Amino acid sequence: MTGMLSPQAKDNLMGALDLTGRVALVTGATSGIGAATAVLLAQRGAHVLVHGRSRSLGESVVAAVRGHGGTADFVAADLREAPSVRQLARRAMDLGGGRVDLLVNNAGIYPLGPTEKTTENEVDAVYAVNVKAPFLLVAELAPAMAERGSGAIVNVSTMVAAFGMAGTALYGSSKAAVELLTKAWAAEYGPRGVRVNAVRPGPTRTEGTAGMSEALDALAAQAPVGRPADPKEIAEAIAYLASDAASFVQGAVLPVDGGRTAV
Ligand SMILES: NC(=O)c1ccc[n+]([C@@H]2O[C@H](COP(=O)([O-])OP(=O)(O)OC[C@H]3O[C@@H](n4cnc5c(N)ncnc54)[C@H](OP(=O)(O)O)[C@@H]3O)[C@@H](O)[C@H]2O)c1
């Protein structure tokens, strides 16, 4: 279709998606959806702060970004520890020259299984990484965005935040909290120019789901598209919500699940 557009229309289209001059912090960017998002945001012009725990994986994502002509830095932090989350925010501001324009709360853990077999440590870890860390990062970074009058936050949820499925009580509930936080933050920071939205992915082939090979296919088969997503397909939706192309999209949860929650 873009072949039918005039060169100026094409420029306008890419212009709205362009992220040149923005500083983006992507959590959990050493792997899967986060790594694909880091590379795509950098291709669109953002300077990307690649977060994770593994320095070697982080440096390889930074190298991939640079290989595509982009710029990035790696920042390590364990999101289970509140002081480490706050330090991540400070470090990101420093590396961003005093600003973070885009925050992608992507890092997440997803242990699945029966409620009675779930340990207290798992409950604490899932809520620390999936809920408390995004909460603290927004508390640290959104006020400065609001003061500048612009910024975008994209939270990564999951389709199992939208319906009950056996084995997903802990994980799904943590992401349901993230979806409500998305709307509450849209109400809180939206009037001062910060857009807060979420993507709700379906089954996606990542390093994290590598061990679920057939179960992932079976889950994906329930959706109209019928196959797991490639991480790049989720990254495209995140990059859209982070960009000015989504300037009127606020407090939304965008299903990117092959149609699973629609049918
Ligand atoms: N894959 C799917 O099917 C799917 C579906 C729906 C939603 N999602 C959501 O999408 C997001 C990404 O999923 P994914 O499959 O791409 O994940 P993944 O391949 O398992 O990667 C997880 C990322 O989170 C980071 N991380 C995990 N625990 C951390 C901690 N304690 N401190 C700091 N970083 C930590 C990891 O970094 P290090 O290892 O370097 O620490 C890694 O970069 C998650 O929020 C997930 O819930 C995934």
The ligand as an ORCA input file, in Angstrom:
! r2SCAN-3c Opt
* xyz 0 1
  N       6.494    -14.640     25.692
  C       5.173    -14.663     25.793
  O       4.495    -15.593     25.333
  C       4.461    -13.523     26.464
  C       3.072    -13.429     26.335
  C       2.398    -12.384     26.951
  C       3.093    -11.456     27.700
  N       4.446    -11.572     27.834
  C       5.124    -10.566     28.647
  O       6.099     -9.937     27.841
  C       7.228     -9.556     28.631
  C       8.485    -10.123     28.018
  O       8.353    -11.531     27.898
  P       9.477    -12.413     27.170
  O       8.862    -13.736     26.900
  O      10.102    -11.626     26.089
  O      10.509    -12.572     28.386
  P      11.898    -13.348     28.508
  O      12.422    -13.794     27.187
  O      11.733    -14.356     29.591
  O      12.805    -12.155     29.052
  C      12.508    -11.563     30.289
  C      13.299    -10.305     30.454
  O      13.013     -9.774     31.768
  C      14.227     -9.622     32.470
  N      14.066     -9.955     33.879
  C      13.477    -11.061     34.414
  N      13.581    -11.019     35.756
  C      14.253     -9.887     36.073
  C      14.678     -9.296     37.294
  N      14.462     -9.862     38.486
  N      15.346     -8.136     37.241
  C      15.607     -7.551     36.056
  N      15.221     -8.057     34.874
  C      14.565     -9.211     34.892
  C      15.202    -10.562     31.812
  O      16.510    -10.037     31.931
  P      17.769    -10.842     32.564
  O      17.574    -12.287     32.296
  O      18.959    -10.226     31.892
  O      17.690    -10.505     33.985
  C      14.784    -10.537     30.353
  O      15.369     -9.449     29.687
  C       6.932    -10.053     30.042
  O       6.398     -9.005     30.819
  C       5.888    -11.140     29.816
  O       5.075    -11.315     30.942
  C       5.143    -12.571     27.230
*
